[in-house]
């Protein structure tokens, strides 16, 4: 069997007495698009941050290409970060910067960066996500929600990363724009040849975007399989979640005001 490109084993993370992730086991093949699903607060965003190394894990390993990323330090860690693109849930654009400066933000931090070259490269990414070059000089406040998502994606793919992490890429968008963004991401993943892990609360979007789907519940991966099998997984927890049923093994208490 081919070794997974991203291999997560026994990943555990707690905050005091609150155990959020408990012995998470997950493999992602090179070039695969995996979608994470699960209830709010199940630790999906935390898992992405642990993979990226933004939050240190308590136990377990995150292997990328067979290397333990927790051991990365200095230049080696910087090189790993440079291989990774991240789309934050609310795009995470800097209000004080223009669109192209947001896209090329990482490159602009280098002491020897050439602003004109970075601007040209940023415009290339804008075109890849279907936006006109003139958008480069607009501020985030001048962009619609869908345009901001596209700019966030352009920033995530700046530098053609090997790994793409996407936190709710279609949150807050209408169904038509959600489909446009999902198709765009899938096309970019195929063009760049990167490995993608996305969080998606829209089940139609998850099926559209993912080669595989994994459900995180109670700190563990309770189901992992082809996206086409998700709606008929045979797992009671997955079944309740994907069909939006109030009744089932997932207890979602409602606190009265």
C-alpha positions, 0 to 999 in steps of 0.5 A: 500500500502507498503511504498516505501523504498526510497521516494523523495518528493518536492526535490528542488535544485538551484545554485544561479539563476540556478534551477536544480531540482524542486519539484522532486517526486520519489518512489523506492520500496525495492529491486527494480532496478530503472534507471534514464534517461534524457538529459545531464545536466538534474540533474541526477547525482545531484539527486544521490548526494542529495539522498546520502547527498553529496549535501544539498537540498534546499527544500523537503525530502529524506526518506529512510525506513521512516526516513528523511536522512537530519536529520542524524548527526554524527554516524547516518549519518556515519551509513547511508553512510555505508549502501550505495554503490556508483559507480562513472561515471568514476569509481573514482579509486585512482591511488596511491592505489592498486586494493584491497585498492581501493575496501576496501578504506572505511574499511581501514579508520577505526582506528581498521582496519585489512589490511589482513582481508580487503584485503581478503574481497576485493578479495571476491568482486573481484571474485563476479565481475568476476575478478581473485584474482591476480588483487588485487595487480595491480594498476588502470593504469594496468586495462582495462576500463571494469576491472576498471568498475568491480573494481568500482562495487566491491568497491560499493558493499563492505560491502553489502550495502542496497542502490546502486547508479550507475552513468553511469555504462557502459559509454565508454564501447563497446556494448558487455562489456556494456551488461556484466556489466549490467547483472553483476549489476543486478545479484549482486542486486539480490544476495545482495538484495539491492535497486538500482538507476542507471543513464544510457544513453543507452536505451537497457541497461536501459531496461536490468538493470531496473525494473522501469525507470524514466525520469528527464526533466526540473528539474522534473520527467515527466514519471515513469513506468515499464522498458518494457513500456519505448519504447512505453510510450506515453509521447512525451518527453520520446518518443523523447529521447528513440528513439534519435529523433532530432525533438520533444518537447525537444529543444537541441540547437546546438551552432555553433563554 
